[in-house]
Amino acid sequence: MFTLKVDHDIELQLLQRHHAMKLFKLVEENRVHLREWLPWVDTMLTPFDFENLIPIWLNQFAENSAYNLGILYKGTLVGVIGIHQIDWYNKIASIGYYLSKDAEGHGIVSRSVKALLNHAYFDLGLNRIEIRCGVKNKKSRAIPERLAFIREGTVRDGELLNGYYHDIIIYSMLAREWNGMHRIIK
């Protein structure tokens, strides 16, 4: 099983079938919190929904097209982070994440994104990573802004969320920029 040790408190683990109940519980306990920015939340209504989705994620991992990882903080599943849509020809991918309301404010996502960027650039050899956030999602936007990502622009009506379109900001980081920055941002 793939795991990525972030620090003494945080570990990223490849999500597997035995995580289905914990994932469901995480989403169920944070449904209102997550629903504000994640359009899929209303479709995940039972643990079986995750049991059906996890094999797809594992297949993506086996095909080297995506990583879907649980964020474990002090041994407890508190969120999910992933590298998505890996384009090996152009060496481009995106990172997405979500965290339980109770786990916010501890730097968990920032530290996890940094570890995933190091893996993406140094181990996978990717060149460009994007993070896309809702314009009004200040907490999510704080992550790429804190890590010195470049704000490239806004996709107008970029996502349908809870029956309404909203704008998305695209941030990016190139490997050469991270190589220079990651020593400063530790």
C-alpha positions in Angstrom: 0.0 0.0 0.0 1.3 3.5 -0.9 1.8 5.8 2.1 3.5 9.1 2.3 4.8 10.3 5.7 4.3 14.0 5.9 5.7 14.6 9.4 5.3 13.1 12.9 1.5 13.9 13.0 0.4 13.4 9.3 0.5 10.5 7.0 -1.1 10.2 3.5 -2.5 6.7 2.8 -3.8 5.2 -0.5 -7.5 4.8 0.1 -8.7 1.1 0.0 -12.0 -0.7 0.6 -11.5 -1.0 4.3 -11.6 2.9 4.5 -15.1 3.0 3.1 -16.9 3.3 6.4 -14.4 5.8 7.8 -14.8 7.9 4.6 -18.6 7.8 4.8 -18.5 8.8 8.5 -16.1 11.7 7.7 -18.4 13.0 4.9 -21.6 12.3 7.0 -20.3 14.2 10.0 -19.1 17.1 7.8 -21.9 17.1 5.2 -23.0 20.7 5.6 -19.4 21.9 5.8 -18.3 20.0 2.7 -21.4 20.5 0.6 -20.7 24.2 0.4 -17.8 23.6 -2.0 -17.9 19.9 -3.2 -20.6 19.1 -5.7 -20.4 15.3 -5.2 -21.2 15.3 -1.4 -25.0 14.8 -2.0 -24.3 11.7 -4.1 -22.4 9.9 -1.3 -25.3 8.7 0.9 -24.1 5.3 2.2 -20.8 3.5 2.9 -21.6 1.4 -0.2 -21.2 4.5 -2.3 -17.5 4.7 -1.2 -17.2 0.9 -1.5 -18.1 1.3 -5.2 -15.9 4.3 -5.7 -12.7 3.0 -4.1 -12.0 0.3 -6.7 -12.2 3.0 -9.4 -9.6 5.0 -7.4 -7.4 1.9 -7.0 -7.6 1.3 -10.7 -6.6 4.9 -11.4 -3.6 4.4 -9.1 -2.6 1.1 -10.8 -2.9 2.9 -14.2 -0.8 5.8 -12.8 -3.5 8.3 -13.6 -4.4 9.5 -10.1 -3.7 9.2 -6.4 -6.6 9.3 -3.9 -5.1 9.5 -0.4 -6.6 9.7 3.0 -5.1 12.3 5.3 -4.4 10.7 8.7 -3.8 13.2 11.5 -2.5 11.5 14.6 -3.8 8.2 13.3 -7.4 9.5 12.5 -8.8 10.0 9.0 -9.5 13.7 8.8 -9.6 14.4 5.1 -8.7 13.4 1.6 -6.1 14.7 -0.8 -5.2 13.6 -4.3 -3.2 14.1 -7.5 -5.8 14.0 -10.3 -5.8 13.9 -14.1 -2.2 13.0 -14.5 -1.2 13.9 -18.0 2.1 12.0 -18.5 2.9 13.4 -21.9 2.8 17.0 -20.7 3.8 16.1 -17.1 0.8 18.0 -15.7 -1.7 17.1 -12.9 -4.0 18.8 -10.4 -4.2 18.5 -6.6 -7.5 18.5 -4.7 -8.3 18.2 -1.0 -10.9 18.4 1.7 -10.7 18.4 5.4 -13.1 17.8 8.3 -14.3 21.0 10.1 -12.7 19.9 13.4 -9.3 19.4 11.8 -9.0 22.9 10.3 -6.5 25.4 11.6 -3.6 23.0 12.3 -1.8 23.4 8.9 -2.7 19.8 8.0 -3.6 20.6 4.3 -0.7 22.9 3.8 1.8 20.3 5.1 0.0 17.6 3.1 0.1 19.6 -0.1 3.8 20.3 0.4 4.5 16.6 0.8 2.5 15.8 -2.3 4.2 18.5 -4.3 7.6 17.0 -3.4 6.4 13.6 -4.4 4.9 14.9 -7.7 8.0 16.8 -8.7 10.9 14.7 -7.3 9.5 11.2 -7.5 7.0 11.3 -10.3 8.9 13.9 -12.4 5.8 16.1 -13.1 6.4 19.7 -14.3 3.1 21.5 -13.6 0.6 21.2 -10.8 -2.7 23.1 -10.7 -5.0 23.8 -7.8 -8.5 25.0 -8.6 -10.6 26.7 -6.0 -14.0 28.5 -5.9 -13.5 32.2 -5.9 -15.3 32.6 -2.6 -13.7 29.6 -1.0 -11.2 31.6 1.1 -9.9 28.6 3.2 -9.1 26.5 0.1 -7.6 29.5 -1.8 -5.3 30.2 1.2 -3.4 26.9 0.5 -2.0 27.7 -2.9 -1.5 31.4 -2.0 0.4 30.4 1.2 2.6 28.1 -0.9 3.4 30.8 -3.5 1.4 29.3 -6.4 0.8 31.6 -9.3 -2.7 32.8 -9.8 -3.3 32.3 -13.5 -6.9 33.4 -13.9 -10.6 32.8 -13.3 -12.8 30.3 -15.1 -16.2 32.0 -15.2 -19.1 29.7 -14.3 -16.4 27.0 -14.0 -18.4 24.6 -11.8 -22.0 23.8 -11.2 -22.4 23.7 -7.4 -25.8 23.1 -5.6 -27.7 24.2 -8.6 -25.7 27.4 -9.3 -22.6 28.1 -11.3 -19.7 29.7 -9.6 -16.3 31.0 -10.7 -13.1 29.0 -10.2 -9.6 30.4 -9.8 -6.7 28.4 -11.3 -3.4 28.4 -9.5 -0.2 26.7 -10.7 3.2 25.8 -9.6 6.0 24.6 -11.9 8.7 22.2 -10.9 11.5 24.8 -11.3 9.6 27.2 -9.1 9.0 24.6 -6.4 12.7 23.6 -6.5 13.6 27.2 -5.6 10.7 27.7 -3.2 10.3 24.5 -1.2 13.5 25.2 0.8 12.0 28.6 1.9 8.5 27.3 2.6 9.4 24.5 5.0 
